[in-house]
Structures are given as structure tokens and as C-alpha cells.
């Protein structure tokens, strides 16, 4: 971890990322899907205490339990509830193919798919015969087949046409 100025932070900056829960947890930070990918940002806990995250590179926090601050206190990362669409129906594999074909992040579970709320995708899925219900829950889509990352942009290692 780099030495950083914590002029806007109430708590010390982050020392390291934790992948497992420690014996004690000081506080919690609630982050959306988009907020769980970051490099440098001031975050605020649920108890309104700020702290600075300054990582060496952009990092996907989906597989991270939380942060250890420079003074040893720990902050747990919790996925925020977000507007989502819950897709069910007899042809889940087909619906998943159409979602993936549009490079849309998708949470895949037994008996349902979950995507972020999108009226265009909702209309397409209904036209395909899917049952689509609006919901509000934490969103944790698949990270992708090419490593620990996110389906951001279109570059996935091959050329089209």
C-alpha cells in the first residue's frame, strides 16, 4: 500500500484488502455493483466515517471481504440493494445467451437470472417469452471466464467479422 494523505478521511487509510473475515469487524461500507470496482476513492461507512482506499491498480472487490485500515481496524464490504430484473421461464439458457450476446452482466442462479434494471432488455426478454419481474436486491453477477474481472466494454480477446 502506498503512503497516502488522509486529509479528507476520518479514519486511517486502507492498508490491505482482506479476503476472509477477521475475528472482529469495526464497521461496514455498502457499495453498489459499479462502486465495487475502484482504484482510489474516499468511502464512507454506514456510521458516517470516511476512509481512503488507494490501491495500486483498478480492483474488482467482488471477491474481497473488506479492508484492513492502517491502525488494524477492519471494514466489511456489503453489496448494496439495487434495481434489478429477475428473469425466469422455461428457456433460461436461451435468455442467458441473449443477455450475454449484449455483454450485459448477469447473475446466474438455479431457476433464475438477474440483471440490472433496463427497459430495453426487459422488453426483449418478454418478447422471447421470459417472465420478468422488477426487484430490488444486491447484484452480484458472474465475473467472466477470462479471469477475475468484469464484462466492461467489448474487448474479450477476439475480433468480430
Protein Blocks (a to p, Z undefined) as FASTA:
>chain_A
ZZddfklbfbdcdfbdcfbdcfbdfbdcdddfklmgcfbdcdddfkopacddddfbdcdf
klpgbdcdfkopacddddddddddddedjklmlmmmmmmmnopacdddehiacddddfkl
mmmmmmnopacddddddddddebjnbccddehjbeoiaeZZ
